[in-house]
Amino acid sequence: MSEGAPAPGPLGHDSQRAARRMDDRLLDAKELAAFLNVTPRWVREHTANGDLPHFRLGRYPRYRLEKVLAWLESQERGGARGGRLKRVS
């Protein structure tokens, strides 16, 4: 290892690169639904009404996990009434 180079983290260089690539990867509705443990229909409905952060590649919505996680955190509420997303008709 060259002097001044950072020591590999606990995951090693290849694993760190793979984790970074996974963070940067764009998700489709089905992948995001699996991650959030909801149905793809729920993802599509909340995309259509503008709730979920997304962008379009042509007609296909895509999601950045870090943006969705930030949105999800902003939805969290405490207390007895709890945080519930409004129902989409």
Protein Blocks (a to p, Z undefined) as FASTA:
>chain_A
ZZhiacddfkojmlmmmmmmmmmpccdfklmmmmnopafklmmmmmmnomagcddehjac
cddfklmmmmmmmmpcgdjkopaddddZZ
